[in-house]
Amino acid sequence: MHADVTGIAYLIAAICFIMALRGLSSPETARRGNAIGIAGMVIAVATTLADPGVVSFELIAAGVVIGGAIGTVIALRIQMTALPQLVAAFHSLVGLAAVAVATAAFYAPEAYGIGTVGDIKTASLIEMAIGTAVGAVTFTGSVVAFAKLQGLVSGAPLVFKGQHPLNAGLGAVLVLLVVWLCLAEAPAAYWLIVILSLALGFLIIVPIGGADMPVVISMLNSYSGWAACGIGFTLSNTLLIITGALVGSSGAILSYIMCRGMNRSFFSVILGGFGVEGGQAAGGDDERHVKAGSAEDAAFVLKNASKVIVVPGYGMAVAQAQHALREMCDTLKGQGIDIAYAIHPVAGRMPGHMNVLLAEASVPYDEVFELEDINNEFAAADVAYVIGANDVTNPAAKTDAESPIFGMPILEVEKASTVLFVKRSLASGYAGVDNELFYRDNTMMLFDDAKKMTEEIVQAL
């Protein structure tokens, strides 16, 4: 009877998780999706704690208090701009948890019902080995991604001769170690799998450049899901298997969508991404003419426009300029000017980053458009107001076959009659590529903090 009730409760929780993913597919339903996901997690945790096999409530309570306190502090202090590296850090913990559970199961198989020490079921050994390997790769890979995004290490790709053959060789050795573990159940084989997987996670991520970090975050999200799925098999927990599979598959699909958004193959990212350390000075021709303007100049151009398309980017997030931007657009709409927002699939170093910021500022959802829905409108726009976006507007992606970002779909802001480009300096974007849009005749550079400049434009309007 208890097993039936547990199964039904887990089924309800799994349905909640699926509905949560469905809700998160649109800004209009994202809040409801989050609420449904939270409800599913509450059901899942309560059902698990009600299992007669759970006896260490003191340890569980201690973990909830400690982890909850840390999570609360982080949630209250974290800035939206630091969300990508926060996600990477969380993924590392999921990977580490997978390794910890697999290690516990290897040394105490009786507690998991998978056999005895020295006589663990072969299927369980395979699940354990794969879960350990994926978890360890996720852990070190996520740590490297966090360090790059946080600026603790250079965002430039770290490559060396023979890197790919080395990774392939280590992968082959890893397969042989899994076979050895299944045949001999040797502790040495298990720990070599852990060590080798930790090394692979590091080696796989270090050659990936800053511009590909959004794909890496999504990919590591997928890895963490599959690691959780492996834990589910080890614990014989169907809900954990389902949840891990949902996270793993959705992360893989998102990685594919992002690669398509940058016109890059998944393997080209994994085998060595493009991009150098974010914020480097552009290495182009410093003598080219740049037309710089003031807030008053921008206000004059904007109030004489009939159609304005706003392109937000990471610089807007850093400056927390979304509320000032909405105020500016509300002012323009009050004067009968048509306003639309254009979002690139990888704007802000993380999918949906810009949508969340705009929603935070109460920007109407029906004014926000994805790249494929808005690109044809730039030619009819009087003004493209680019606030903190860089690589996703760089015409070199279409015109310069030698550019590292060549072929990446961009927002074609250069087709607007006038481009107002808000940026602190002529420094390159996260991909480390000089933006030729700065030097176009129809571009006016507004050199200042994004929030300060936008607020001054509002005052001038």
N, C-alpha and C positions, 0 to 999 in steps of 0.2 A: 504493500500500500504506500509506504513511504517513497519507494522508488518511483511509483506512478506519479505521485504529487510532485516530486523533484523534477521528473521529466517534463511534466506540464508547465511548471514554473520556468524551467530553462527554455522551453519552447516559446513561452510568452516573452521572456527576456530577449531571445534571439530575434523575434519579430519586431520588438521595440528597436533593436540595433539596426535592423534593415530599414525600418521606417525613419530612423534618425538620419541615416545616410541619404535617404530620399529627401528628407526635409532640408538637409544641408546643400542640396543641389541648386537652391535659389535663395537670394537674400531675403525675399519676402517670407519664406517659410523656415529660415535658418534658426530662429529663436525656438519655434515649435519643435524643430528637429532636435535641437539641444535638449529641450525639456523631455522629449520622448526617450532620448538616449540616457539621460540621467535616471529616469524612471526604470528603464531596463536594467541599468547597473545596480540600482537599489534592490530590485527583485533578485538579480543574480547573486549579489553578496548575501542577502538575507537567506536565500535558499541554501547557499553553500554553508553558512554558519549553522543552519538548522540540521545539517548532516550529523548523525550520531558519531561518525568517525572523527569529528573535530573536537578536540579536547583541550588544546592549548589556548584557551580564551585570553589568558593573561598576556601571552606573547602577542596575540593578534591585537588586543586592545592597545598594547604598548606601541606596536607598529602603526596602528591607525592614528594614535595621538602624535607620535613623532613625525610621521610622514604628512599627516594633515596639517600640523603646525608649519612645517617647512613649505608645503605647497601653498598655504594661505599667505605666508610672508612673500613668497615669490609672486603670487598672483596680484598682491596689492602693490608691489614695487615695480613689476616688470613694465617696460615701455613697449608700445606696439611695435616700434622699430626693432626691438630685440626678440620678437616672436620667433623668427626663423631659427636662431641659435638656441632658444628655449626648447623648441620642438626637437632639435637635434640632441640636446641634452637629455630630454625625456626618452628618446629612442634608445640612447645608450643604456639607460636604466632597465628598459625592457629586455635588451640583449643580455645584460648582466644577470637579470633575474632568470632568464632561460638557462644560462650556464649553471647558476646556483641550484636550480631545481634538478637539472640533469645530474649534477654531481651528487646531490643528496640521494637521488634514485639509484645511482650507480653503487653507492656505498651502503645503502639501506633499502634494497629492493623489496624486502618483505613488507615494509610500510606502504608500498605502492601496489602490492599484489602482482608484481611482475617476475617473481621467482625468489631465489636466494642468492647470497653472495657466492660467486663462482658458477652459478647456474641460472643466469638471467635469460628470459626468453629472447630468442634471436630477433624477433620482430621488435621487441622493446629496445634492444641494443641498437638496432638500425635507427629507430625513432630518436633515441637518446643521442646518438652520434650526430645525426643531421640537425637536431635541435641545438646541440652544443655548438656545432660549427657555425650555424646561421646566427646564433646568439652572440658568439664571440666576434664574428665579423661585424655584426651590427654595433657592438659595443665600441670597438676601437675606431671603426669608420665614423660613427656618430661623434666620438670625441674629437677626431680630426676636423670634421665638418664644423663642430661648435667652435673650435680654436680658430679656424679660418674666418668664420662669420663674425666672431667676437673681436677679431683683429689681434689675437694673441700670437698668431704666426702669419706669415705672408699668404695672401690669397692667390699668389702665382702658382701655376702648375709646377710640381717638383718631379722632373723626369730625369732618367739616367739611362745609359746604354744597356740594353738587355733586360729592360724592365718587364716587358710583356712575356718573353720566354721564362723569366724567373717566376712570374705569377702563374703561368701555365704549369710550370714544373711543380710549384708548391701545391697547386690544385690537384695534380696527379698523385703526389705523395699523400695528400689528404684522403683521397679515395682509397689508397692502399692501407692507410691507417684505420679507416672505417672497417675494411675487410678484416684486418688483424684483430680489431676489437671484437668483432662478431665471432671470429673463430676461436680466439684464446681468452677473451674477456680480461685482457691484461691491463692493469692500472696504468702502465707506461704508455700503452696505446691511447688510452683515454686522455691523459695529460698532454701527450704530444699533439692530439687533435685540438685541444684547447689552445696550446701555445701557437701552433701553426695557423689556426683560424684567427687568433688575435693579430698575428703578423700580416695575414692576408687582408684583414680589414684596414689596416694602416696603409699597406701598399696599394690597395685598390683606390683609396680616396685621395692620397697625396698628389697624384698627377692630374687631378681634376681642378680646373681653374675656377676663379670667382664667378665668371659669367654662367657657369653650369651648376652653381650651388643649389638653385631652386630644384633642379632635377635630382640632385643628390639627396636633398632633404626628403623629397617624395619617395625616392628609391629606398632610403633607409627606413622610412615609414612602412614600406612594403616588407622589408626584411624583418622589422620588429613584429609585424603581424604573423609572418610565417614562423618566427621563433616562438611566439605565444601559442601558435597552433601546435608546434612540437611539444610544448609544455602540456598542452591539453591531452595529447596522446599518452604522455608519460603518466599523467595524473588520472587518466581514463575519465576526463571531464568533457562531455560532449559540447557544453556551452563554450568552453575555452577554445575548443577546436573550431566551432562555428565562428566565434568572434575573431579568432586569429586569421581564419580564412577570409573573412570579410575585410579586415584591415589589410591583409596581404594582397588580395586581389584588387581592392580599390586603390591602394598605393601604386600597384603596378600599372593600372589603367591611367591614373593621374600622371605617372612618369611618362607614359606614352603620349598623352595629350600635350604635356609640356614640351616634350621633344618635337612633336609636330608643330607646336607653336613657335619653336625656334628653328624649324626646318633642319633638325639634326636627328641622326639615328641614335637609339639608345646605346648601341655599342660604341659609337664614336665618342659619346660622353664617358663611358666606362673606361675606354682605352686611352683616355687622355683628353681632358677638356681644354677649351680655349679660355683666355682671359688672364689678366695679371692682377696684381694687388689693387683693390679698389681705392680710388681717390688719387692715383698718380696723376701728375701733370700730363697733359696731352703732348704727345711727341711729334706733333705736326709742325706746320709752318707758322711760327709765332708772329711773322711779319704780315700775315694776311689781315685785311681790313675787317674790323668788327664794329657794327653799329650798336652803340649803347644808348639806352634811354632812361628816363626817370619815371616815377610813379605818375606824374602829371601827364607825361607823353603817352603812357599806356592807357590812362583813363580817357584821354582824348580819342585815341584809336578805338577803344572799346565802346564808348557811348555813341560813336558814329557808325557802328556795325549793326547789321541786322541779324547775323547768325554767328555765334561764338561756340567753338568746341574746346572744352577744357581737357587737358591731358595730364593727370596726376601721376607722380612717380615717387621714388624712394625719398627724394629730397623734401617732398611735402610731408611725408611721414616723420622724417627726422625733425622738421621744424614744427610739427603739430599744427599745420596750417589749414586743416580741413574746415574748421569752423569759420575762419576768416574767408576762405574760398567760397563757402556756401553763402556767406553774407554778401560777398561781391556779386555772386551770380544772382542772388535774390534782388539786389539793387538793379542789375541789368535787366532782369525779367520785368521789374516794375516799370522799366522804360520801353517795354514792348520788344526786347531783344530775345531771340530764340537761343536757348542754352542746351547743350548736350555734353555729356562726359564720355571720354573714350578710354577704355581700359585694355591694356595689353595683357595677354595670358600670363606673362611672367613679371608683370610690374610689381615692384616692391620686394623682390627676392623671394616671394612666396605666393602661390596661387590664392586669389581672393583677398590679398592684403589690402589693396586699394578699395575694394568693395566694402570691406569692414570699416575702414576709416571714413568713407563717405557716408555709410549708414549711421556711423556714430555721430556725424554732423547733421543727420536727418535730411540728407539729399534724397529726393524722390527716386524710387527705383526705376521708374519709367524714363528717367533722363540719363540713365547709365547704360552704355552700350559696349559690347565686346568688339574686338578688332574687326572681325569679318562683317559685322553689322554697321560699322561707322566709317570704314575706310573710304567708301565711295562718296561720303558727305564732305570730306575736307576740301575738295575742289570747289564746292559751292559755299564754303565758309568764308566770312570776311576776316575772322581772326581765329587762330589756334593759340590758346593760352597754355603753354607747356610749363608746368610747375614741378620742377624737381625730377622730371624724367630725362633720360639721356640715351642710353643704348637703344631703347625701343623706338626712338625717333630718328636714328642715324641713317641718312640716305646711303651711306657707304654699304649698307647691307644689300642694296640693290645695284649699286653702280661700280663698286670696287671689288673685282674678283680676287684680289690679294688680301682683302680684309678678313680677319678671323671671324667676323660676324656675317660674311657674305652669304646670302641665301636665307637669312633669318627674316621672317615676316615682320614688318614694322608698321607703326602708325604713320601714315603718309601726310604728316602735318605740313610738309614743305609745299603742298599743293594749295594751301590756304593763301588768301591774298596777303595777309600779314601774320607772321609768327612772333608772338611775344614769349620769350624764353627766360623764365625766372631761374637763376642759378647764381651761386656764390662766386664762381670763377669759370675759367675755360678748362678746368681740370677734366680729365676723361671720366667716363662712367665706370661701372664695376667690371666691365670687360676690358678696360684699359685701352680703349680705341678712341682716337680723336673724332669728334663729331663735326662733320663738314657743314651741318646745318647752321652752326654758329656764324659762319662766314657768308651765308646767302644774302642776297640783296633785300629779300623780303623779311629778313629776321631782325628783330630788335632785342638785344640782350638786356635784361634787367638784373644787374649784378647786386644781389642782396640776399639776406635770409628770406626764405619763401613766405613765412608768416608776416614778417615786418613789411616786405614789399606789398603783399596783398592788402594788408591793413591800410597802408598809405594810398593804395589805389582806391580803396573804398572811400577814404576821406576825400580824395580828389574828385571822385564821382559825385 
